[in-house]
Amino acid sequence: MKLEDAVNNWLQIAVVYEARPQDLAAKETKDFFALILEEDHGLKNVRYERDPFEYTVFFEKDGKEQQLKFQRVLIEKLLEDIESEPKYNQ
């Protein structure tokens, strides 16, 4: 899996888990992608910030601080889909 795809997947589920901290499946999935980021891509200290238009993911790779940016509307789509599905909201 490409680095940008792995970070995107981690970010989407991290946003879901932040909004739904009782969702254990979201937590497990977030932890799974965090492991991929660490073991497969060597990322450390992964965190994100959001503004009205985008998310910025900050991380260390090879001792250097780096960042990737993602459109907010695309990242929050997974959360919107989950929240609009009745079987996930019982």
N, CA, C and O atoms as a CHARMM CRD file, in Angstrom:
* protein
*
  360
    1    1 MET  N      0.84600  -1.17400   0.00000 PROA 1      0.00000
    2    1 MET  CA     0.00000   0.00000   0.00000 PROA 1      0.00000
    3    1 MET  C      0.89400   1.24100   0.00000 PROA 1      0.00000
    4    1 MET  O      1.84200   1.33500   0.78000 PROA 1      0.00000
    5    2 LYS  N      0.58500   2.17800  -0.87200 PROA 2      0.00000
    6    2 LYS  CA     1.34800   3.41500  -0.93900 PROA 2      0.00000
    7    2 LYS  C      1.19700   4.21200   0.35600 PROA 2      0.00000
    8    2 LYS  O      0.18200   4.11500   1.04500 PROA 2      0.00000
    9    3 LEU  N      2.21400   4.99300   0.67000 PROA 3      0.00000
   10    3 LEU  CA     2.19700   5.80700   1.88300 PROA 3      0.00000
   11    3 LEU  C      0.96400   6.71000   1.93000 PROA 3      0.00000
   12    3 LEU  O      0.26000   6.73800   2.94000 PROA 3      0.00000
   13    4 GLU  N      0.69800   7.43900   0.86600 PROA 4      0.00000
   14    4 GLU  CA    -0.43200   8.36800   0.87600 PROA 4      0.00000
   15    4 GLU  C     -1.76100   7.63800   1.08400 PROA 4      0.00000
   16    4 GLU  O     -2.64000   8.14500   1.78100 PROA 4      0.00000
   17    5 ASP  N     -1.91400   6.46500   0.49300 PROA 5      0.00000
   18    5 ASP  CA    -3.13900   5.68300   0.68500 PROA 5      0.00000
   19    5 ASP  C     -3.26700   5.21100   2.12900 PROA 5      0.00000
   20    5 ASP  O     -4.35600   5.24900   2.70200 PROA 5      0.00000
   21    6 ALA  N     -2.17300   4.77200   2.71100 PROA 6      0.00000
   22    6 ALA  CA    -2.20000   4.30000   4.09600 PROA 6      0.00000
   23    6 ALA  C     -2.52500   5.44300   5.05300 PROA 6      0.00000
   24    6 ALA  O     -3.30400   5.26800   5.99000 PROA 6      0.00000
   25    7 VAL  N     -1.93200   6.60900   4.81900 PROA 7      0.00000
   26    7 VAL  CA    -2.22300   7.76600   5.67200 PROA 7      0.00000
   27    7 VAL  C     -3.68400   8.18400   5.50100 PROA 7      0.00000
   28    7 VAL  O     -4.36000   8.49600   6.48100 PROA 7      0.00000
   29    8 ASN  N     -4.16700   8.19100   4.26800 PROA 8      0.00000
   30    8 ASN  CA    -5.56500   8.53200   4.00700 PROA 8      0.00000
   31    8 ASN  C     -6.50700   7.58400   4.75400 PROA 8      0.00000
   32    8 ASN  O     -7.45900   8.03200   5.39400 PROA 8      0.00000
   33    9 ASN  N     -6.24400   6.28200   4.67300 PROA 9      0.00000
   34    9 ASN  CA    -7.09100   5.30300   5.36500 PROA 9      0.00000
   35    9 ASN  C     -7.04600   5.50200   6.87700 PROA 9      0.00000
   36    9 ASN  O     -8.07700   5.46600   7.54800 PROA 9      0.00000
   37   10 TRP  N     -5.84500   5.71200   7.40400 PROA 10     0.00000
   38   10 TRP  CA    -5.72200   5.94700   8.84500 PROA 10     0.00000
   39   10 TRP  C     -6.48900   7.20100   9.24800 PROA 10     0.00000
   40   10 TRP  O     -7.20000   7.20100  10.25300 PROA 10     0.00000
   41   11 LEU  N     -6.34800   8.25500   8.47800 PROA 11     0.00000
   42   11 LEU  CA    -7.01000   9.51900   8.81200 PROA 11     0.00000
   43   11 LEU  C     -8.52300   9.37900   8.77200 PROA 11     0.00000
   44   11 LEU  O     -9.20800   9.85800   9.67700 PROA 11     0.00000
   45   12 GLN  N     -9.05300   8.73800   7.74900 PROA 12     0.00000
   46   12 GLN  CA   -10.50800   8.57400   7.66500 PROA 12     0.00000
   47   12 GLN  C    -11.05500   7.85400   8.90000 PROA 12     0.00000
   48   12 GLN  O    -12.04600   8.29100   9.48600 PROA 12     0.00000
   49   13 ILE  N    -10.42200   6.76800   9.29000 PROA 13     0.00000
   50   13 ILE  CA   -10.93500   6.00800  10.42900 PROA 13     0.00000
   51   13 ILE  C    -10.62200   6.70500  11.74300 PROA 13     0.00000
   52   13 ILE  O    -11.36900   6.54800  12.70900 PROA 13     0.00000
   53   14 ALA  N     -9.53600   7.47300  11.80600 PROA 14     0.00000
   54   14 ALA  CA    -9.25100   8.25300  13.01500 PROA 14     0.00000
   55   14 ALA  C    -10.34400   9.29600  13.23400 PROA 14     0.00000
   56   14 ALA  O    -10.75200   9.53600  14.37000 PROA 14     0.00000
   57   15 VAL  N    -10.81500   9.91200  12.16200 PROA 15     0.00000
   58   15 VAL  CA   -11.89800  10.89100  12.25300 PROA 15     0.00000
   59   15 VAL  C    -13.18600  10.20900  12.70700 PROA 15     0.00000
   60   15 VAL  O    -13.93400  10.76100  13.51500 PROA 15     0.00000
   61   16 VAL  N    -13.44400   9.01200  12.18800 PROA 16     0.00000
   62   16 VAL  CA   -14.62200   8.25000  12.62400 PROA 16     0.00000
   63   16 VAL  C    -14.51100   7.94400  14.11200 PROA 16     0.00000
   64   16 VAL  O    -15.46400   8.15600  14.86200 PROA 16     0.00000
   65   17 TYR  N    -13.37300   7.45400  14.53900 PROA 17     0.00000
   66   17 TYR  CA   -13.20400   7.08800  15.95100 PROA 17     0.00000
   67   17 TYR  C    -13.29000   8.30900  16.86100 PROA 17     0.00000
   68   17 TYR  O    -13.83600   8.22000  17.96100 PROA 17     0.00000
   69   18 GLU  N    -12.76600   9.43300  16.42300 PROA 18     0.00000
   70   18 GLU  CA   -12.87100  10.65200  17.22400 PROA 18     0.00000
   71   18 GLU  C    -14.33700  11.03600  17.43300 PROA 18     0.00000
   72   18 GLU  O    -14.72000  11.46700  18.52100 PROA 18     0.00000
   73   19 ALA  N    -15.14700  10.88000  16.39700 PROA 19     0.00000
   74   19 ALA  CA   -16.56600  11.22300  16.48700 PROA 19     0.00000
   75   19 ALA  C    -17.38800  10.15100  17.20300 PROA 19     0.00000
   76   19 ALA  O    -18.45400  10.43400  17.75000 PROA 19     0.00000
   77   20 ARG  N    -16.87800   8.91100  17.19200 PROA 20     0.00000
   78   20 ARG  CA   -17.62200   7.77200  17.75200 PROA 20     0.00000
   79   20 ARG  C    -16.70700   6.95300  18.66700 PROA 20     0.00000
   80   20 ARG  O    -16.39100   5.80800  18.34400 PROA 20     0.00000
   81   21 PRO  N    -16.27900   7.51100  19.79100 PROA 21     0.00000
   82   21 PRO  CA   -15.30900   6.80900  20.64400 PROA 21     0.00000
   83   21 PRO  C    -15.82300   5.48800  21.22600 PROA 21     0.00000
   84   21 PRO  O    -15.02900   4.68000  21.70700 PROA 21     0.00000
   85   22 GLN  N    -17.12400   5.26300  21.18900 PROA 22     0.00000
   86   22 GLN  CA   -17.69200   3.99600  21.65700 PROA 22     0.00000
   87   22 GLN  C    -17.60500   2.90400  20.59400 PROA 22     0.00000
   88   22 GLN  O    -17.88200   1.74100  20.88700 PROA 22     0.00000
   89   23 ASP  N    -17.22800   3.25500  19.37800 PROA 23     0.00000
   90   23 ASP  CA   -17.18300   2.33200  18.24200 PROA 23     0.00000
   91   23 ASP  C    -15.87400   1.54000  18.28400 PROA 23     0.00000
   92   23 ASP  O    -14.83200   2.00900  17.82600 PROA 23     0.00000
   93   24 LEU  N    -15.95000   0.34400  18.83800 PROA 24     0.00000
   94   24 LEU  CA   -14.75300  -0.47400  19.00600 PROA 24     0.00000
   95   24 LEU  C    -14.18000  -0.94000  17.66200 PROA 24     0.00000
   96   24 LEU  O    -12.96600  -1.09300  17.53100 PROA 24     0.00000
   97   25 ALA  N    -15.03200  -1.16300  16.67600 PROA 25     0.00000
   98   25 ALA  CA   -14.54200  -1.55000  15.34700 PROA 25     0.00000
   99   25 ALA  C    -13.70900  -0.41700  14.74600 PROA 25     0.00000
  100   25 ALA  O    -12.68700  -0.66600  14.10700 PROA 25     0.00000
  101   26 ALA  N    -14.14300   0.81200  14.95100 PROA 26     0.00000
  102   26 ALA  CA   -13.38300   1.96000  14.45200 PROA 26     0.00000
  103   26 ALA  C    -12.02700   2.03300  15.15400 PROA 26     0.00000
  104   26 ALA  O    -11.00900   2.30900  14.51900 PROA 26     0.00000
  105   27 LYS  N    -12.01900   1.78700  16.45900 PROA 27     0.00000
  106   27 LYS  CA   -10.74800   1.81800  17.20400 PROA 27     0.00000
  107   27 LYS  C     -9.79000   0.75000  16.70100 PROA 27     0.00000
  108   27 LYS  O     -8.60800   1.01200  16.48000 PROA 27     0.00000
  109   28 GLU  N    -10.31900  -0.46800  16.52200 PROA 28     0.00000
  110   28 GLU  CA    -9.46900  -1.56500  16.04600 PROA 28     0.00000
  111   28 GLU  C     -8.93100  -1.27800  14.64700 PROA 28     0.00000
  112   28 GLU  O     -7.77100  -1.57200  14.35800 PROA 28     0.00000
  113   29 THR  N     -9.75300  -0.71300  13.78700 PROA 29     0.00000
  114   29 THR  CA    -9.32300  -0.39200  12.42700 PROA 29     0.00000
  115   29 THR  C     -8.29200   0.72200  12.44400 PROA 29     0.00000
  116   29 THR  O     -7.31000   0.67000  11.70400 PROA 29     0.00000
  117   30 LYS  N     -8.50500   1.72900  13.27900 PROA 30     0.00000
  118   30 LYS  CA    -7.53400   2.82100  13.41900 PROA 30     0.00000
  119   30 LYS  C     -6.18900   2.26400  13.89100 PROA 30     0.00000
  120   30 LYS  O     -5.14200   2.62900  13.35700 PROA 30     0.00000
  121   31 ASP  N     -6.22100   1.38600  14.88600 PROA 31     0.00000
  122   31 ASP  CA    -4.98800   0.78500  15.40000 PROA 31     0.00000
  123   31 ASP  C     -4.29000  -0.05500  14.32900 PROA 31     0.00000
  124   31 ASP  O     -3.06200  -0.07000  14.25200 PROA 31     0.00000
  125   32 PHE  N     -5.07400  -0.75300  13.50200 PROA 32     0.00000
  126   32 PHE  CA    -4.52100  -1.55700  12.41600 PROA 32     0.00000
  127   32 PHE  C     -3.76200  -0.67000  11.42200 PROA 32     0.00000
  128   32 PHE  O     -2.63500  -0.98000  11.03600 PROA 32     0.00000
  129   33 PHE  N     -4.39300   0.43200  11.01600 PROA 33     0.00000
  130   33 PHE  CA    -3.72900   1.32700  10.07200 PROA 33     0.00000
  131   33 PHE  C     -2.53300   2.04000  10.71100 PROA 33     0.00000
  132   33 PHE  O     -1.54700   2.32300  10.03100 PROA 33     0.00000
  133   34 ALA  N     -2.61500   2.32800  11.99600 PROA 34     0.00000
  134   34 ALA  CA    -1.46500   2.93000  12.68800 PROA 34     0.00000
  135   34 ALA  C     -0.28100   1.97300  12.65200 PROA 34     0.00000
  136   34 ALA  O      0.86200   2.40200  12.49200 PROA 34     0.00000
  137   35 LEU  N     -0.54600   0.68900  12.79800 PROA 35     0.00000
  138   35 LEU  CA     0.50800  -0.31800  12.72900 PROA 35     0.00000
  139   35 LEU  C      1.12700  -0.37400  11.32600 PROA 35     0.00000
  140   35 LEU  O      2.34200  -0.50700  11.18600 PROA 35     0.00000
  141   36 ILE  N      0.30000  -0.27200  10.31000 PROA 36     0.00000
  142   36 ILE  CA     0.81200  -0.22900   8.93100 PROA 36     0.00000
  143   36 ILE  C      1.70900   0.99400   8.74200 PROA 36     0.00000
  144   36 ILE  O      2.78300   0.89600   8.14700 PROA 36     0.00000
  145   37 LEU  N      1.26800   2.13700   9.24700 PROA 37     0.00000
  146   37 LEU  CA     2.07300   3.34700   9.11300 PROA 37     0.00000
  147   37 LEU  C      3.43100   3.18700   9.78900 PROA 37     0.00000
  148   37 LEU  O      4.45800   3.61900   9.26600 PROA 37     0.00000
  149   38 GLU  N      3.41300   2.56300  10.95100 PROA 38     0.00000
  150   38 GLU  CA     4.65700   2.38700  11.70100 PROA 38     0.00000
  151   38 GLU  C      5.55500   1.30200  11.09600 PROA 38     0.00000
  152   38 GLU  O      6.73500   1.53600  10.83500 PROA 38     0.00000
  153   39 GLU  N      4.98600   0.12500  10.88100 PROA 39     0.00000
  154   39 GLU  CA     5.80900  -1.01600  10.46700 PROA 39     0.00000
  155   39 GLU  C      6.16400  -0.99000   8.97600 PROA 39     0.00000
  156   39 GLU  O      7.30100  -1.28700   8.60600 PROA 39     0.00000
  157   40 ASP  N      5.20900  -0.64100   8.13000 PROA 40     0.00000
  158   40 ASP  CA     5.46000  -0.69200   6.68700 PROA 40     0.00000
  159   40 ASP  C      6.10900   0.58300   6.14900 PROA 40     0.00000
  160   40 ASP  O      6.85200   0.54700   5.16800 PROA 40     0.00000
  161   41 HSD  N      5.82000   1.70600   6.80200 PROA 41     0.00000
  162   41 HSD  CA     6.29400   2.98500   6.27000 PROA 41     0.00000
  163   41 HSD  C      7.25000   3.72600   7.20100 PROA 41     0.00000
  164   41 HSD  O      7.79100   4.76400   6.81800 PROA 41     0.00000
  165   42 GLY  N      7.46700   3.22300   8.40200 PROA 42     0.00000
  166   42 GLY  CA     8.42900   3.82300   9.32200 PROA 42     0.00000
  167   42 GLY  C      8.01700   5.17900   9.88300 PROA 42     0.00000
  168   42 GLY  O      8.87200   5.99200  10.23100 PROA 42     0.00000
  169   43 LEU  N      6.70500   5.42700   9.97200 PROA 43     0.00000
  170   43 LEU  CA     6.24800   6.71500  10.48600 PROA 43     0.00000
  171   43 LEU  C      6.18800   6.70400  12.00000 PROA 43     0.00000
  172   43 LEU  O      5.88500   5.68500  12.62200 PROA 43     0.00000
  173   44 LYS  N      6.48200   7.85300  12.58000 PROA 44     0.00000
  174   44 LYS  CA     6.41000   8.03900  14.02800 PROA 44     0.00000
  175   44 LYS  C      5.66800   9.33600  14.30800 PROA 44     0.00000
  176   44 LYS  O      5.61200  10.23300  13.46700 PROA 44     0.00000
  177   45 ASN  N      5.10100   9.41700  15.50600 PROA 45     0.00000
  178   45 ASN  CA     4.42800  10.63300  15.98400 PROA 45     0.00000
  179   45 ASN  C      3.40400  11.16400  14.98000 PROA 45     0.00000
  180   45 ASN  O      3.40300  12.34800  14.64400 PROA 45     0.00000
  181   46 VAL  N      2.54400  10.27900  14.51400 PROA 46     0.00000
  182   46 VAL  CA     1.52400  10.65900  13.53300 PROA 46     0.00000
  183   46 VAL  C      0.38500  11.37900  14.25800 PROA 46     0.00000
  184   46 VAL  O     -0.13100  10.90200  15.26800 PROA 46     0.00000
  185   47 ARG  N      0.01300  12.52500  13.72100 PROA 47     0.00000
  186   47 ARG  CA    -1.08600  13.30100  14.28700 PROA 47     0.00000
  187   47 ARG  C     -1.70300  14.13400  13.16800 PROA 47     0.00000
  188   47 ARG  O     -1.12800  14.28000  12.08900 PROA 47     0.00000
  189   48 TYR  N     -2.88400  14.67500  13.45000 PROA 48     0.00000
  190   48 TYR  CA    -3.51300  15.49200  12.42000 PROA 48     0.00000
  191   48 TYR  C     -4.14600  16.73900  13.00700 PROA 48     0.00000
  192   48 TYR  O     -4.45500  16.81800  14.19600 PROA 48     0.00000
  193   49 GLU  N     -4.32400  17.70300  12.12400 PROA 49     0.00000
  194   49 GLU  CA    -5.04100  18.93600  12.43500 PROA 49     0.00000
  195   49 GLU  C     -6.02200  19.17900  11.30400 PROA 49     0.00000
  196   49 GLU  O     -5.79400  18.76500  10.16700 PROA 49     0.00000
  197   50 ARG  N     -7.11300  19.85300  11.62500 PROA 50     0.00000
  198   50 ARG  CA    -8.08500  20.17600  10.58300 PROA 50     0.00000
  199   50 ARG  C     -8.34700  21.66600  10.57700 PROA 50     0.00000
  200   50 ARG  O     -8.26600  22.33700  11.60500 PROA 50     0.00000
  201   51 ASP  N     -8.66000  22.16200   9.40600 PROA 51     0.00000
  202   51 ASP  CA    -9.12100  23.53800   9.26900 PROA 51     0.00000
  203   51 ASP  C    -10.41700  23.46100   8.45600 PROA 51     0.00000
  204   51 ASP  O    -10.86000  22.35500   8.14300 PROA 51     0.00000
  205   52 PRO  N    -11.02500  24.55800   8.11100 PROA 52     0.00000
  206   52 PRO  CA   -12.31500  24.47900   7.40800 PROA 52     0.00000
  207   52 PRO  C    -12.27200  23.75400   6.05800 PROA 52     0.00000
  208   52 PRO  O    -13.31800  23.34600   5.55300 PROA 52     0.00000
  209   53 PHE  N    -11.10200  23.58800   5.47200 PROA 53     0.00000
  210   53 PHE  CA   -11.02500  23.03500   4.12900 PROA 53     0.00000
  211   53 PHE  C    -10.24800  21.73500   3.99600 PROA 53     0.00000
  212   53 PHE  O    -10.47600  20.96800   3.06100 PROA 53     0.00000
  213   54 GLU  N     -9.32900  21.48100   4.92500 PROA 54     0.00000
  214   54 GLU  CA    -8.48600  20.30400   4.76600 PROA 54     0.00000
  215   54 GLU  C     -7.98500  19.77900   6.10300 PROA 54     0.00000
  216   54 GLU  O     -8.05300  20.43700   7.14100 PROA 54     0.00000
  217   55 TYR  N     -7.48400  18.56800   6.01700 PROA 55     0.00000
  218   55 TYR  CA    -6.76300  17.94700   7.13300 PROA 55     0.00000
  219   55 TYR  C     -5.29800  17.92400   6.75400 PROA 55     0.00000
  220   55 TYR  O     -4.94300  17.68000   5.60000 PROA 55     0.00000
  221   56 THR  N     -4.45500  18.17900   7.73300 PROA 56     0.00000
  222   56 THR  CA    -3.02000  18.03800   7.55300 PROA 56     0.00000
  223   56 THR  C     -2.54700  16.96600   8.52500 PROA 56     0.00000
  224   56 THR  O     -2.78400  17.05500   9.73000 PROA 56     0.00000
  225   57 VAL  N     -1.88200  15.96300   7.99300 PROA 57     0.00000
  226   57 VAL  CA    -1.31000  14.88900   8.80800 PROA 57     0.00000
  227   57 VAL  C      0.18900  15.14800   8.91000 PROA 57     0.00000
  228   57 VAL  O      0.88700  15.28100   7.90500 PROA 57     0.00000
  229   58 PHE  N      0.65900  15.21500  10.14300 PROA 58     0.00000
  230   58 PHE  CA     2.07300  15.43700  10.43400 PROA 58     0.00000
  231   58 PHE  C      2.66500  14.11900  10.93100 PROA 58     0.00000
  232   58 PHE  O      2.01000  13.36500  11.65200 PROA 58     0.00000
  233   59 PHE  N      3.90000  13.85600  10.54100 PROA 59     0.00000
  234   59 PHE  CA     4.57300  12.63800  10.99300 PROA 59     0.00000
  235   59 PHE  C      6.07100  12.79000  10.81500 PROA 59     0.00000
  236   59 PHE  O      6.54900  13.66100  10.08900 PROA 59     0.00000
  237   60 GLU  N      6.79700  11.91800  11.49600 PROA 60     0.00000
  238   60 GLU  CA     8.25100  11.83700  11.32200 PROA 60     0.00000
  239   60 GLU  C      8.56700  10.60300  10.49800 PROA 60     0.00000
  240   60 GLU  O      8.04300   9.51800  10.74900 PROA 60     0.00000
  241   61 LYS  N      9.42800  10.78400   9.51500 PROA 61     0.00000
  242   61 LYS  CA     9.91200   9.67600   8.69400 PROA 61     0.00000
  243   61 LYS  C     11.39600   9.91400   8.45000 PROA 61     0.00000
  244   61 LYS  O     11.80300  10.97800   7.98500 PROA 61     0.00000
  245   62 ASP  N     12.17600   8.92100   8.76700 PROA 62     0.00000
  246   62 ASP  CA    13.63400   9.03100   8.60800 PROA 62     0.00000
  247   62 ASP  C     14.18400  10.25300   9.34600 PROA 62     0.00000
  248   62 ASP  O     15.10400  10.91700   8.86700 PROA 62     0.00000
  249   63 GLY  N     13.61200  10.53900  10.51700 PROA 63     0.00000
  250   63 GLY  CA    14.09300  11.63200  11.34600 PROA 63     0.00000
  251   63 GLY  C     13.66900  13.01700  10.90300 PROA 63     0.00000
  252   63 GLY  O     14.09500  14.01000  11.49200 PROA 63     0.00000
  253   64 LYS  N     12.83900  13.10200   9.87800 PROA 64     0.00000
  254   64 LYS  CA    12.40100  14.40100   9.37800 PROA 64     0.00000
  255   64 LYS  C     10.89600  14.55200   9.53900 PROA 64     0.00000
  256   64 LYS  O     10.13700  13.61200   9.30300 PROA 64     0.00000
  257   65 GLU  N     10.47400  15.74100   9.94200 PROA 65     0.00000
  258   65 GLU  CA     9.04300  16.06600  10.03200 PROA 65     0.00000
  259   65 GLU  C      8.51300  16.25400   8.61100 PROA 65     0.00000
  260   65 GLU  O      9.08600  16.99200   7.80900 PROA 65     0.00000
  261   66 GLN  N      7.41600  15.57400   8.32200 PROA 66     0.00000
  262   66 GLN  CA     6.77100  15.69300   7.01300 PROA 66     0.00000
  263   66 GLN  C      5.27700  15.87500   7.21700 PROA 66     0.00000
  264   66 GLN  O      4.76000  15.73100   8.32400 PROA 66     0.00000
  265   67 GLN  N      4.59800  16.19400   6.12800 PROA 67     0.00000
  266   67 GLN  CA     3.15100  16.35800   6.21600 PROA 67     0.00000
  267   67 GLN  C      2.48800  16.01300   4.88900 PROA 67     0.00000
  268   67 GLN  O      3.08900  16.12200   3.82000 PROA 67     0.00000
  269   68 LEU  N      1.23600  15.59700   4.99200 PROA 68     0.00000
  270   68 LEU  CA     0.38800  15.36500   3.83000 PROA 68     0.00000
  271   68 LEU  C     -0.92800  16.07900   4.09000 PROA 68     0.00000
  272   68 LEU  O     -1.38400  16.15900   5.23000 PROA 68     0.00000
  273   69 LYS  N     -1.53100  16.59400   3.03600 PROA 69     0.00000
  274   69 LYS  CA    -2.80100  17.31400   3.15200 PROA 69     0.00000
  275   69 LYS  C     -3.88100  16.56300   2.38100 PROA 69     0.00000
  276   69 LYS  O     -3.63300  15.98000   1.32500 PROA 69     0.00000
  277   70 PHE  N     -5.10000  16.59900   2.94800 PROA 70     0.00000
  278   70 PHE  CA    -6.24100  15.91700   2.36200 PROA 70     0.00000
  279   70 PHE  C     -7.46400  16.83000   2.43700 PROA 70     0.00000
  280   70 PHE  O     -7.64800  17.55000   3.41800 PROA 70     0.00000
  281   71 GLN  N     -8.28900  16.79600   1.40700 PROA 71     0.00000
  282   71 GLN  CA    -9.51100  17.59700   1.41600 PROA 71     0.00000
  283   71 GLN  C    -10.44600  17.10900   2.51000 PROA 71     0.00000
  284   71 GLN  O    -10.70100  15.91100   2.63900 PROA 71     0.00000
  285   72 ARG  N    -10.94600  18.03800   3.28200 PROA 72     0.00000
  286   72 ARG  CA   -11.80700  17.70100   4.41800 PROA 72     0.00000
  287   72 ARG  C    -13.05500  16.93600   3.98100 PROA 72     0.00000
  288   72 ARG  O    -13.44100  15.95900   4.62200 PROA 72     0.00000
  289   73 VAL  N    -13.67500  17.37100   2.91100 PROA 73     0.00000
  290   73 VAL  CA   -14.90900  16.72900   2.46800 PROA 73     0.00000
  291   73 VAL  C    -14.68200  15.25200   2.12000 PROA 73     0.00000
  292   73 VAL  O    -15.55800  14.42300   2.36700 PROA 73     0.00000
  293   74 LEU  N    -13.53000  14.91700   1.55500 PROA 74     0.00000
  294   74 LEU  CA   -13.24600  13.52900   1.19900 PROA 74     0.00000
  295   74 LEU  C    -12.94700  12.68400   2.43400 PROA 74     0.00000
  296   74 LEU  O    -13.36400  11.52800   2.51100 PROA 74     0.00000
  297   75 ILE  N    -12.23800  13.24500   3.38400 PROA 75     0.00000
  298   75 ILE  CA   -11.90900  12.50900   4.60600 PROA 75     0.00000
  299   75 ILE  C    -13.16100  12.24000   5.43400 PROA 75     0.00000
  300   75 ILE  O    -13.30200  11.15600   6.00000 PROA 75     0.00000
  301   76 GLU  N    -14.05400  13.19000   5.51300 PROA 76     0.00000
  302   76 GLU  CA   -15.24300  13.04900   6.35800 PROA 76     0.00000
  303   76 GLU  C    -16.36500  12.24800   5.69600 PROA 76     0.00000
  304   76 GLU  O    -17.39800  12.00800   6.32200 PROA 76     0.00000
  305   77 LYS  N    -16.18200  11.83300   4.45100 PROA 77     0.00000
  306   77 LYS  CA   -17.20300  11.05700   3.74700 PROA 77     0.00000
  307   77 LYS  C    -17.47000   9.72600   4.43600 PROA 77     0.00000
  308   77 LYS  O    -18.62500   9.31400   4.53900 PROA 77     0.00000
  309   78 LEU  N    -16.44400   9.05400   4.90300 PROA 78     0.00000
  310   78 LEU  CA   -16.64500   7.76900   5.58700 PROA 78     0.00000
  311   78 LEU  C    -17.50800   7.96100   6.82900 PROA 78     0.00000
  312   78 LEU  O    -18.42800   7.17600   7.06100 PROA 78     0.00000
  313   79 LEU  N    -17.23700   8.97100   7.62000 PROA 79     0.00000
  314   79 LEU  CA   -18.04300   9.24100   8.80500 PROA 79     0.00000
  315   79 LEU  C    -19.49100   9.52500   8.41600 PROA 79     0.00000
  316   79 LEU  O    -20.41400   9.01100   9.04800 PROA 79     0.00000
  317   80 GLU  N    -19.69500  10.32700   7.39600 PROA 80     0.00000
  318   80 GLU  CA   -21.05700  10.62600   6.93600 PROA 80     0.00000
  319   80 GLU  C    -21.77900   9.35400   6.50100 PROA 80     0.00000
  320   80 GLU  O    -22.95200   9.16400   6.82000 PROA 80     0.00000
  321   81 ASP  N    -21.08100   8.48500   5.77400 PROA 81     0.00000
  322   81 ASP  CA   -21.68600   7.23100   5.32800 PROA 81     0.00000
  323   81 ASP  C    -22.07000   6.34400   6.50400 PROA 81     0.00000
  324   81 ASP  O    -23.15400   5.76100   6.51400 PROA 81     0.00000
  325   82 ILE  N    -21.20000   6.24200   7.48100 PROA 82     0.00000
  326   82 ILE  CA   -21.49100   5.42400   8.66500 PROA 82     0.00000
  327   82 ILE  C    -22.66100   6.00800   9.44200 PROA 82     0.00000
  328   82 ILE  O    -23.55800   5.27600   9.85900 PROA 82     0.00000
  329   83 GLU  N    -22.65700   7.29500   9.63500 PROA 83     0.00000
  330   83 GLU  CA   -23.71600   7.92700  10.42200 PROA 83     0.00000
  331   83 GLU  C    -25.07000   7.88300   9.72200 PROA 83     0.00000
  332   83 GLU  O    -26.10600   7.96300  10.38200 PROA 83     0.00000
  333   84 SER  N    -25.07700   7.75700   8.40200 PROA 84     0.00000
  334   84 SER  CA   -26.34900   7.71200   7.67400 PROA 84     0.00000
  335   84 SER  C    -26.87800   6.29000   7.51400 PROA 84     0.00000
  336   84 SER  O    -27.96900   6.09100   6.97900 PROA 84     0.00000
  337   85 GLU  N    -26.12100   5.31300   7.96900 PROA 85     0.00000
  338   85 GLU  CA   -26.52100   3.90600   7.85300 PROA 85     0.00000
  339   85 GLU  C    -27.14000   3.44000   9.17300 PROA 85     0.00000
  340   85 GLU  O    -26.43500   3.31400  10.17400 PROA 85     0.00000
  341   86 PRO  N    -28.45300   3.18400   9.18200 PROA 86     0.00000
  342   86 PRO  CA   -29.12100   2.82200  10.44300 PROA 86     0.00000
  343   86 PRO  C    -28.51200   1.62200  11.17800 PROA 86     0.00000
  344   86 PRO  O    -28.48500   1.60500  12.40900 PROA 86     0.00000
  345   87 LYS  N    -28.02700   0.62800  10.44600 PROA 87     0.00000
  346   87 LYS  CA   -27.49800  -0.56200  11.14400 PROA 87     0.00000
  347   87 LYS  C    -26.26400  -0.27700  11.97000 PROA 87     0.00000
  348   87 LYS  O    -25.92000  -1.07100  12.84600 PROA 87     0.00000
  349   88 TYR  N    -25.57800   0.84700  11.71700 PROA 88     0.00000
  350   88 TYR  CA   -24.39900   1.22500  12.49700 PROA 88     0.00000
  351   88 TYR  C    -24.73300   2.18300  13.62400 PROA 88     0.00000
  352   88 TYR  O    -23.84200   2.61800  14.35500 PROA 88     0.00000
  353   89 ASN  N    -25.99900   2.51300  13.77100 PROA 89     0.00000
  354   89 ASN  CA   -26.38500   3.53000  14.74400 PROA 89     0.00000
  355   89 ASN  C    -27.49100   3.07300  15.67700 PROA 89     0.00000
  356   89 ASN  O    -28.33100   3.87200  16.09100 PROA 89     0.00000
  357   90 GLN  N    -27.49100   1.81200  16.00100 PROA 90     0.00000
  358   90 GLN  CA   -28.52700   1.28600  16.90200 PROA 90     0.00000
  359   90 GLN  C    -28.06600   1.30600  18.32400 PROA 90     0.00000
  360   90 GLN  O    -28.80700   0.90000  19.21900 PROA 90     0.00000
